[in-house]
Amino acid sequence: MARIRSLALNILRANGVQNVSLALYANAVSFDQLLALGTS
């Protein structure tokens, strides 16, 4: 699970997210949104 969290954090940071806590909460509700960030 730690590797998945790390991957999610790296994707968010690569997309310029400033508030990681808020972004994690928003993406926890919609995992599809996080996957879309990873493919863009």
N, C-alpha and C positions, 0 to 999 in steps of 0.2 A: 504494500500500500504506500510505503514511503516513496518508492520510485514513481508511482503514478502521480502522487502529489507534487514531486519534484518536476516531473514532466509538465504538469499543468501550470506550475509557477513559471517555468521557462517559457512556455508558450505565451502566457500573459505578459511577461516582461518583454519578450521579443516584439509584441504588438503595442508596446508603449503604455501599458496600463500603469497608472499612478497609484491608485488605491487597490492594492492586492486583496485586502480583506473583503472589500465590497465586491470586487470582481469574482472572488472565490464563491461568495454567497450567491451572486447572480448566476454563476455558471453551475453551481450545485443544483439549482432548480432546473436548469436547462443544459444538460450535458451536450446536447446537439450544438448549442451555441459555442461551447468550448472546442468541439471538434471542428466547427467551421473556422474558428480562429487559426487552428493548426494547419488547415489546408490552404489558407489564403496567403 
